[in-house]
Amino acid sequence: MPDSTSTHPHNERSSWLVVGGGVMGLKIARDLIERGQDVTIAEAAPVMGGLTSAWNLGDVVWDRFYHVTLLSDSKLRDLLTEIGLESEIDWVETKTGFYAGGQLLSMSNTAEFLKFPPLSMIQRLRLGGTIFYASKIKNWRRLEKLSVEKWLRRWSGNGAFEKVWLPLLKAKLGDAYTQTSAAFIWAHTARMYKARRSGAKKEMFGYVPGGYARILDRLVEVLSDRGLTVKTSSPVQQVQSADQGGLNVTFGDGRTEHYDNVVSTIASPLIARSCDELSDDEKHKLSDIRYLGVVCASMLLKEPISPYYVTNITDTWVPLTAVIEMSTIVDSETQLGGNHLVYLPKYLPDDHDGLNESDADYQEKCLSTLEKMYDHFSRDNVLDFKVARAKYVAALATVDYSTRLPRIVTSVPGFYALNSAHILEGNLNVNETIQLGETKLAHEVWPDYQRRIAAGQVSDKPSPDLANA
């Protein structure tokens, strides 16, 4: 994946710290190294990856949260090509299910859609027309000015909205759906349509054998060989301007290090708390961004639950956003030890008490729910059950969201706030974060850095480690 701005001999060489070891942070680190920079990446957790990190489930190592690759994920596939893994992707045709009216229904093709029992024929046609229309919209900014409820009621009608859209919105967004813009639906629809246009006219999902644990290990190895310094278990507590120029960074263990530049990719409220020198307006804008969080169970089973990769849920008594049968994509025998992997997510606003529900309570809620949904499900089938949580998963696309975003180039020289909250023309996924990191580094961070170089505000001399000074 060549970079047209990489390793030019006239580039100044400065020290950079990238805060956050997720895929976006690693992509930004990669692109800075290609530009001839000295780069360190700091991750608060013991392992790299952020939302793509992996864990042990029984004897299986797999992703803590569910991820797949789409045929249309060109930026992710380019990165996988660079580290030698794209050719290994296994592509699988998947099916989609719905749980509605106490029944499990297939919604994997047009014929099944047109027979969807909860809706009348007119309601089905209006629902299908809404999805098709959303896939053709290019000017997403006008959708951002409308609430998702108002827009969906207008195009799908009240019947389809009440029976399908409203339960899905509440399952995904909770009460925050009332503040969410129509751009939210557009982004989800556009991604799936793009995937179908990019290859076979089917819902094809893929994965790299070994999951993101293998991807991250390979990516970190490749970047380390190119000069990246990796710091895990290194939460950044504070970033401050240094008297000699550049920035002093204080870590959780009390040590302080000096860098010429810092790019923070962590959640916006955390960025606001990490730099006291930001203006009040910047802090307010960062802190005011609302996020979706998630409680997500990973369940390793002897037998599968469902033939559908995702089962969307419209019955409001079900306390889950969806049921994700990962082993409809991931090969059970070669990847999961002959077992089956199911994810049980519940998305909630970042201030919701449900994010603090105990593991034991969430496990009981999940198991009792599955017993009601699936006649064949038995707890005796469960080999392992773990619960993962994340308070800051995706910024909520509220009405007029883009007009309130804080700037990436902050008022503190050399400090940049670049995270997934700046995704405006898509929904949160690995491909979008890679594309965002690449684009915003090239068009906002790097030009500002070059401006500071020209103004003599950045030194190209090696920066000292204050802890050892």
Beta strands, then each sheet from edge to edge (+ up, - down):
strand 1: 15-19
strand 2: 38-42
strand 3: 54-57
strand 4: 60-63
strand 5: 69-70
strand 6: 90-93
strand 7: 96-100
strand 8: 103-106
strand 9: 204-207
strand 10: 229-231
strand 11: 236-241
strand 12: 247-251
strand 13: 256-259
strand 14: 261-264
strand 15: 291-301
strand 16: 310-313
strand 17: 322-325
strand 18: 340-349
strand 19: 382-395
strand 20: 415-417
sheet 1: 10+ 2+ 1+ 14+ 20+
sheet 2: 3+ 4-
sheet 3: 5+ 9- 6+
sheet 4: 8+ 7- 16- 17+ 18- 15+ 19-
sheet 5: 11+ 12- 13+
end
